[in-house]
Every structure is written in C-alpha cells, then in structure tokens.
Amino acid sequence: MAGEHTLKRFDEELERLSATISEMGGLAESQLAQCLAALHERDTTAAEKVIVADSRVDALDEAVQEQTVKLLALRQPMAVDLRVILSSIKIAAALERIADYAKNTAKRTIVLTQGTPPTAAVAGIERLGRLVRTALKDVLDAFAQGDVAKAHAVWERDEEIDQVYTGLFRELLTYMMEDPRTITACTHLLFMAKNIERAGDHVTNIAELVSFRSTGHGFEEARPKGSAAMYATASTP
C-alpha cells in the first residue's frame, strides 16, 4: 500500500509540473500576441503591460526549477519519468526566453510610436509574428497531448519562419539604403524581427523536446533552415 501511495504522489507531482509548464506556455503565447497587437495599434499602454507581465512568466519558470529539483532529489526517477523531468526544465527555459523576446519587442514598440516606421515593414513584422505565434500554439497543444507527429509538423515550419525573416531583413536594409531618414525606425524593426525569429527557434526546440519526452530522442533529420542565404557569399570562379 505504501508503494502504491508513493507512486500516486509521484504521478500527481509530475502532473503538477506539466500543468505549471502549460500555464507558463499560455502566458508566453499571450505575451507574444499582445506585443504584436501593441505594435499594430501603436499602443504604448498595451506594450507596457507586456513588459510588466514578464515577471509572471519568470515566477513560473522558478516554480518549474524548484519542482524539478525536488523531484530529482526525492524520487530518483528513471526512464520515461526522468525524460519528462529533464525536458520540463528545458521547455520552461525556452518559454521564458520567448516571453523575454516578447518583452523586448514591446519595449521597441514604445520607441517606434514616437516616429513613423514604414507601414509595409511593420506589416512584415506582424506576418512573421503570426507565424511564430501559430507555431507556439500548436507546439503547446502537441505538448499537452504528447503528440510527436504534431510536434514534428511544427518543427518543419521553422524553415518558413526563417524565409520570411530573411525577406524582411533584406526589405528593411533596402528601406535604410534608399531613405536614411528611416534608419532609426528600421533598426528597431530589425531587432524586433530578430527577436521574433529567435522565439521561433525556441518553439522548434520545444517541438524536439516533445519528441524526446515520448521517444527518448529528437527528430532524426537535420533541422530545416531557410535563412542560410543571408550569410552566403558569392563563389569565386
């Protein structure tokens, strides 16, 4: 009976850990959505709310760290249980970084409201943000359902996110070259685009961790990347 009671408690603790991560994921998704809405509406009040709310995500990240340390110390988990705990630490770290990128984007949104950034470039940021936000929602669903196939589908979409980022990067450089008056605004937009693209990379990391929880490994093939052309140099004859 004592053994059954201990196992039940352990299962409850693992469920509580997953619930904490799900709550954290919901907040990170909300932060990303709100920072994009603040950019679209040029709403400094909404942007400031994103900045303030980041502390809630940080607090949940600390809660995950505490729960995992306790589980490792007291339960000495093995096999699947150990993978669940180890992956939880990494997923929480990825979600915390996504929320940080949302906060940084919100900070730059406040600065941008003082100028007139190119409308088309702002629309490009919003498009990139929608792709990442959708991927985040889907990977959180895959996490909740333990759906490796769904996680893999999210993982494959990283290439599209990179391609959109690359196109936006080039577009912003063109604006700056053609009209130096746009340099300040476009520089902020470049940083915002990079923040959102990096958030997408963390979404892809979470997808790999969803696979690791269930199978013990990530995805076998090389991660698809669509931004390599940015760094390519012309070949010499």
Residue pairs with C-beta under 8 A, 6 or more apart in sequence:
10 71
10 75
10 77
10 81
13 67
13 70
13 71
13 75
14 71
14 81
14 84
14 85
16 67
17 64
17 67
17 68
17 71
17 84
17 85
17 88
18 84
18 88
18 144
20 60
20 63
20 64
20 67
20 92
21 64
21 88
21 91
21 92
21 95
21 143
22 140
22 143
22 144
23 60
24 57
24 60
24 61
24 64
24 92
24 95
24 96
25 95
25 136
25 140
25 143
26 140
27 53
27 56
27 57
27 60
27 99
28 57
28 95
28 96
28 98
28 99
28 102
28 136
29 133
29 136
29 137
29 140
30 53
31 50
31 53
31 54
31 57
31 98
31 99
31 102
31 103
32 98
32 99
32 101
32 102
32 129
32 132
32 133
32 136
32 199
33 133
34 46
34 49
34 50
34 53
34 102
34 106
35 47
35 50
35 102
35 103
35 105
35 106
35 109
35 129
36 105
36 125
36 126
36 129
36 130
36 133
37 43
37 46
38 44
38 46
38 47
38 50
38 106
38 109
39 47
39 105
39 109
39 112
39 122
39 125
39 126
39 129
39 192
40 122
40 126
42 109
42 112
42 113
44 109
44 110
44 113
47 106
47 107
47 109
47 110
48 106
48 110
50 102
50 103
50 105
50 106
51 103
51 106
51 107
54 99
54 100
54 102
54 103
57 95
57 96
57 99
58 96
58 99
60 92
61 92
61 93
61 95
61 96
64 88
64 89
64 92
65 89
65 92
67 88
68 85
68 86
68 88
68 89
71 77
71 85
72 85
75 81
77 84
77 85
80 213
83 212
83 213
83 216
84 213
87 209
87 210
87 212
87 213
90 205
90 209
91 143
91 206
91 209
94 202
94 203
94 205
94 206
94 209
95 202
95 206
97 198
97 199
97 202
98 136
98 199
98 202
98 203
101 195
101 196
101 198
101 199
101 202
102 195
102 199
104 191
104 192
104 195
105 192
105 195
105 196
108 188
108 189
108 191
108 192
109 192
111 188
112 185
112 188
112 189
115 184
115 185
116 185
117 182
117 185
117 186
117 188
117 189
118 175
118 182
118 185
118 186
118 189
120 171
121 168
121 171
121 172
121 175
121 186
121 189
122 189
124 164
124 167
124 168
124 171
124 193
125 168
125 189
125 192
125 193
125 196
127 164
128 161
128 164
128 165
128 168
128 193
128 196
128 197
129 196
131 157
131 160
131 161
131 164
131 200
132 161
132 196
132 197
132 199
132 200
132 203
135 154
135 157
135 158
135 161
135 200
135 203
135 204
136 199
136 203
138 150
138 153
138 154
139 150
139 151
139 154
139 203
139 206
139 207
139 210
140 206
141 147
141 150
142 148
142 150
142 151
142 154
142 207
142 210
143 151
143 206
143 210
146 210
146 213
146 214
147 210
148 210
148 211
148 214
148 215
151 206
151 207
151 208
151 210
151 211
152 207
152 211
152 219
154 203
154 204
154 207
155 204
155 207
155 208
155 219
155 223
155 224
156 224
158 200
158 201
158 203
158 204
158 223
158 224
158 225
158 226
159 224
159 225
159 226
160 226
161 197
161 200
161 226
162 197
162 200
162 225
162 226
162 227
163 226
163 227
165 193
165 194
165 196
165 197
165 200
165 226
165 227
166 226
166 227
166 229
166 230
168 193
169 190
169 193
169 230
170 230
172 186
172 189
172 190
172 193
173 186
175 182
175 186
176 182
176 183
176 186
176 187
197 227
204 223
207 219
208 218
208 219
209 218
211 217
211 218
211 219
212 218
